Amino acid sequence: MLNHAKPASGHPTWQRWWKPTAVGGAGGIAIAVWLDEILLFAEEILGLILLPIMAGVIYLLDILMFRARLPKEEDIEHAGSKGAKK
């Protein structure tokens, strides 16, 4: 019976580190996918939070713009007195 040493196939560094590299790569991909899902969820939540805030800002700007366009009491009285003179 002959006991021959198995010849090394490939580079010895690759033989030493391929399993940790494979595990780390798979774990890294899993973490990247997990973080991507968290970011997508956060984006949706921020959209839902900011939508009412933006609506409130637009509503306040609308009120301020139309309040500025309303006639003042002096203008109404002044226009009424002009109409009475005619």
C-alpha positions as CSV (number, residue, x, y, z in Angstrom):
1,M,0.0,0.0,0.0
2,L,1.4,3.3,-1.0
3,N,0.8,6.5,0.9
4,H,1.4,9.4,-1.5
5,A,0.8,12.9,-0.4
6,K,-2.0,14.5,-2.4
7,P,-0.5,17.2,-4.7
8,A,-1.7,20.7,-4.0
9,S,-4.1,21.9,-6.6
10,G,-3.9,25.7,-7.1
11,H,-2.3,28.3,-5.1
12,P,-1.7,27.5,-1.4
13,T,-3.1,30.9,-0.3
14,W,-6.3,30.3,-2.1
15,Q,-6.7,26.9,-0.4
16,R,-6.2,28.6,2.9
17,W,-8.6,31.5,2.5
18,W,-11.4,30.4,0.1
19,K,-13.9,29.3,2.8
20,P,-13.6,32.5,4.9
21,T,-13.8,34.6,1.7
22,A,-16.9,32.8,0.6
23,V,-18.5,33.1,4.0
24,G,-17.6,36.8,4.3
25,G,-18.8,37.5,0.8
26,A,-22.2,35.9,1.4
27,G,-22.5,37.7,4.7
28,G,-21.6,41.0,3.1
29,I,-24.2,40.5,0.5
30,A,-26.8,39.6,3.1
31,I,-25.9,42.8,5.1
32,A,-26.1,44.9,1.9
33,V,-29.6,43.5,1.1
34,W,-30.7,44.0,4.7
35,L,-29.5,47.6,4.7
36,D,-31.1,48.2,1.4
37,E,-34.5,47.0,2.7
38,I,-34.1,49.3,5.8
39,L,-33.3,52.3,3.6
40,L,-36.3,51.6,1.4
41,F,-38.6,51.3,4.4
42,A,-37.1,54.5,5.9
43,E,-37.7,56.3,2.6
44,E,-41.4,55.3,2.6
45,I,-41.9,56.3,6.2
46,L,-40.2,59.7,5.6
47,G,-42.5,60.2,2.6
48,L,-45.5,59.5,4.7
49,I,-44.3,61.8,7.5
50,L,-43.3,64.7,5.1
51,L,-46.4,64.6,3.0
52,P,-48.7,66.2,5.7
53,I,-46.0,68.6,6.6
54,M,-45.7,69.7,2.9
55,A,-49.4,70.0,2.6
56,G,-49.5,72.2,5.7
57,V,-46.8,74.5,4.3
58,I,-48.7,74.8,1.0
59,Y,-52.0,75.5,2.9
60,L,-50.3,78.2,5.0
61,L,-48.8,79.8,1.9
62,D,-52.2,79.7,0.3
63,I,-53.9,81.4,3.2
64,L,-51.2,84.1,3.4
65,M,-51.4,84.8,-0.4
66,F,-55.2,85.1,-0.4
67,R,-55.3,87.1,2.8
68,A,-53.0,89.6,1.2
69,R,-55.4,89.9,-1.8
70,L,-58.5,90.5,0.3
71,P,-59.6,94.1,0.4
72,K,-59.0,96.0,3.7
73,E,-61.9,97.7,5.5
74,E,-60.6,101.2,4.6
75,D,-60.7,100.2,0.9
76,I,-64.3,99.0,1.2
77,E,-65.3,102.2,3.0
78,H,-63.5,104.3,0.6
79,A,-65.0,102.5,-2.4
80,G,-68.5,102.8,-0.8
81,S,-68.1,106.5,-0.3
82,K,-67.1,107.0,-4.0
83,G,-70.1,105.1,-5.1
84,A,-72.4,107.3,-3.0
85,K,-71.1,110.5,-4.5
86,K,-72.0,109.4,-8.1
